[in-house]
Amino acid sequence: MRILVTNDDGILSPGITALAKSLAALGEVWVVAPDRERTAVAHSVTLHKPLRLHQIRARVFAVNGTPVDCVNLAVLQVMPRPPHLLVSGINKGVNLGDDVMYSGTVSAAMEGTILGVPSVAVSQEGQENFRFTVGAIYAARVARLVLAHGLPEESLLNVNIPNRPRPDIKGVRVTCLSRRRFDNPIIEKLDPHGRKYYWIAGKRVSWSRSKDADHEALEDGYVSITPIRMDSTHHGVLDQFRAWEPMLTRGVRKSPASRSAAGSMGKLDP
């Protein structure tokens, strides 16, 4: 089995080292990751400068780009054949709820899914010290199951590990994404010249969508596994908005040629 490992914390992060080591028991591991930290870059792609690939050792490469860049280069250029699995992480800090919209870790797994590779994102709860060895154990367990059973089409897994010693983790829960709320999400300050500047920051103070929520699983001491679907279409309201079609169509101005043709056709009608 060929396994691609990437992250958004950079090639030197201890999280990616622990992940690659744990997955080596399952197959041939390739590491293609950013050459520096790229936290919260979401699904950004580098289009306005060249990408450079630096080989560190056999099957380990650093890229001066985003996690999504790394996945594209790895799958389409670097690896001789596509991987059977992509695992992104282990991220420093959780990616819960709405965090998946901003996370470079999760976006790398999304890009793998787009390219047809079963993909998993793994994040480790913590502040300054992270229990990556614990996270790596559960990452390998999930990877083994994905390799054996696959994933549904256009789906990926978002895994979050609680900040607890391994004996204190109560188990695993399959969860839903939460909705987070922040206190003072924008911080305004003054520079030495009296000019205003801003930090997008704030402290998470509450969560909603509590049924089977990922954040509750972590708080209770469980590993959270959330299946994420790439198709974000709200299929349940398509018929509601299709009722708008006639109203919107009536407001479209026709070109003179179209009106002339419509008038001629009207004259031919009995």
Secondary structure as GFF3:
##gff-version 3
##sequence-region A 1 270
A	DSSP	beta_strand	2	6	.	.	.	ID=ss1
A	DSSP	alpha_helix	14	23	.	.	.	ID=ss2
A	DSSP	beta_strand	28	34	.	.	.	ID=ss3
A	DSSP	beta_strand	53	57	.	.	.	ID=ss4
A	DSSP	beta_strand	60	63	.	.	.	ID=ss5
A	DSSP	alpha_helix	67	73	.	.	.	ID=ss6
A	DSSP	pi_helix	74	78	.	.	.	ID=ss7
A	DSSP	beta_strand	85	92	.	.	.	ID=ss8
A	DSSP	three_ten_helix	97	101	.	.	.	ID=ss9
A	DSSP	alpha_helix	104	114	.	.	.	ID=ss10
A	DSSP	beta_strand	119	124	.	.	.	ID=ss11
A	DSSP	alpha_helix	132	149	.	.	.	ID=ss12
A	DSSP	beta_strand	155	161	.	.	.	ID=ss13
A	DSSP	three_ten_helix	166	168	.	.	.	ID=ss14
A	DSSP	beta_strand	171	174	.	.	.	ID=ss15
A	DSSP	beta_strand	179	183	.	.	.	ID=ss16
A	DSSP	beta_strand	186	190	.	.	.	ID=ss17
A	DSSP	beta_strand	196	200	.	.	.	ID=ss18
A	DSSP	beta_strand	203	208	.	.	.	ID=ss19
A	DSSP	alpha_helix	214	219	.	.	.	ID=ss20
A	DSSP	beta_strand	222	229	.	.	.	ID=ss21
A	DSSP	three_ten_helix	235	237	.	.	.	ID=ss22
A	DSSP	alpha_helix	238	242	.	.	.	ID=ss23
A	DSSP	alpha_helix	245	250	.	.	.	ID=ss24
A	DSSP	alpha_helix	256	268	.	.	.	ID=ss25
###
